Amino acid sequence: MKAGQATTAVIGGGLHGLACALALVQRGQDVVLFERSWIGRRASGATAAGVRTLWRDPAEIALSLEALDRWYRMDALVGDDCGFRAGGQIKVAESYAEMEALAARAARTRDLGFHHEELIDTRELRRLAPMISENCVGGLIARRDGAADPHRTIAAFRRAVEGQGGVIREGISVMALEPEAGGWRVVTDAGNWAVRHVINAAGAWGGQVCRMVGEAIRFGYKASMVFVTERVQQAFGPVFSTVSRPLSFKQSSQGTLVVGGGIQGWADLEKGSTQVDFRALSRGAAAAQALFPAIRNVQIVRAWTGLEGKTPDLLPVIGPSACAPGVFHTFGFSGHGFELVPLVGEIIADCIMHGRSRYDIGAFDVARLLA
Ligand SMILES: Cc1cc2nc3c(=O)[nH]c(=O)nc-3n(C[C@H](O)[C@H](O)[C@H](O)COP(=O)(O)OP(=O)(O)OC[C@H]3O[C@@H](n4cnc5c(N)ncnc54)[C@H](O)[C@@H]3O)c2cc1C
């Protein structure tokens, strides 16, 4: 690759930027990826790393099932299984009214032709989670779901990109995109690059990159929190969420309990700063304890907040720009983009190289968000 020239520039060194870069270098393309701070600094490094097809928006189910198959083949894709463990994900009902809501969801999903969500009764729930509160009456399970190790995943994708000739530039901000003959000039704080295609994988800053090409969209951000406890004996295989509480609860392979699932901290997008909200954190801890009373005395050792882009309909933006030829988007995963990582890079690479993806990505078109 000549200095200052590449076929494709990727903006953003989170997992989605890395996955796009990987899919392109695997197809023989030259790629340069710009990351403002360091690889995995933002949502991808803060994630709880749940690999979840359960309870997805119907528009995302087909993609999430395709992505899940790739999690089982991760070793072939990036030379590491990324710590993926398939213990299942369960949405727990704490009342019979909630059980009815789960049954209605299972029926709707089946009517759409999907069979990955299965209703389980109290007995099966207790077999899978012997320590669960007696108030829990059943659940909805996706048995092939699970969770992975986010930092192993980041490291594996990075190695795979660089191992196949992709260029990663950390500490470089993309400041502007200017159209020029045959493509785009990528203006960075460390010089300009001439490229044919640009991929916007800028996470919470995806809306800013849209504005660089004149595409104003309705777009926000969220500041999801996670906390981790001291190590305890291995006792929890699946990942647990509930119908009515903001909770995602799992045990890591090191034995720590990892709790998140919608509890929000504070963030300032311009400064790029985030802060833990300890009141919200205590609500998350109370929710975990309500599900598993036995963890009452387990110590919390760490908590953090990660910045993530959020769209009004909580669906990501995936596909070509509505107004800038040669620009492609993959951002706005609204708190559930980790699971989709092994698939979406492939989709963007196909859009770039063949003009379309074989998957239906109509629901993720940026045009729906144009202001
Ligand atoms: C606390 C938390 C828990 C989560 N838990 C789960 C979960 O259990 N399961 C799940 O599926 N998902 C989960 N998610 C969501 C998931 O982690 C994200 O959807 C995913 O990591 C998004 O990856 P990304 O590459 O789009 O964004 P990021 O990882 O945020 O990457 C975007 C990058 O772009 C860079 N950038 C922005 N603008 C520029 C610019 N102008 N120039 C150069 N670089 C730029 C940023 O510095 C950043 O590093 C969670 C998220 C958080 C925060």
The ligand as an ORCA input file, in Angstrom:
! r2SCAN-3c Opt
* xyz 0 1
  C     -21.322     -1.562     28.948
  C     -21.745     -2.209     27.655
  C     -22.230     -3.526     27.666
  C     -22.601     -4.134     26.457
  N     -23.005     -5.443     26.461
  C     -23.303     -6.076     25.285
  C     -23.659     -7.448     25.262
  O     -23.688     -8.112     26.304
  N     -23.964     -8.033     24.065
  C     -23.938     -7.309     22.890
  O     -24.251     -7.886     21.818
  N     -23.562     -6.017     22.883
  C     -23.253     -5.383     24.045
  N     -22.876     -4.068     24.055
  C     -22.833     -3.370     22.776
  C     -21.563     -3.683     21.995
  O     -20.458     -3.693     22.828
  C     -21.424     -2.634     20.895
  O     -22.591     -2.663     20.094
  C     -20.230     -2.841     20.003
  O     -19.042     -3.034     20.753
  C     -20.079     -1.617     19.105
  O     -18.869     -1.716     18.396
  P     -18.464     -0.572     17.414
  O     -17.239     -1.016     16.735
  O     -19.660     -0.182     16.591
  O     -18.217      0.722     18.352
  P     -16.926      1.167     19.314
  O     -16.355     -0.054     19.907
  O     -17.465      2.212     20.162
  O     -15.925      1.692     18.219
  C     -16.067      2.928     17.565
  C     -14.692      3.570     17.523
  O     -14.696      4.673     16.617
  C     -13.714      5.586     17.062
  N     -13.968      6.877     16.392
  C     -15.087      7.623     16.460
  N     -14.961      8.727     15.683
  C     -13.733      8.671     15.116
  C     -13.028      9.535     14.207
  N     -13.579     10.662     13.739
  N     -11.767      9.179     13.843
  C     -11.197      8.029     14.310
  N     -11.838      7.180     15.163
  C     -13.086      7.493     15.566
  C     -13.939      5.607     18.564
  O     -12.800      6.099     19.259
  C     -14.236      4.145     18.857
  O     -13.117      3.427     19.318
  C     -22.499     -3.421     25.241
  C     -22.013     -2.101     25.225
  C     -21.622     -1.505     26.424
  C     -21.077     -0.100     26.391
*
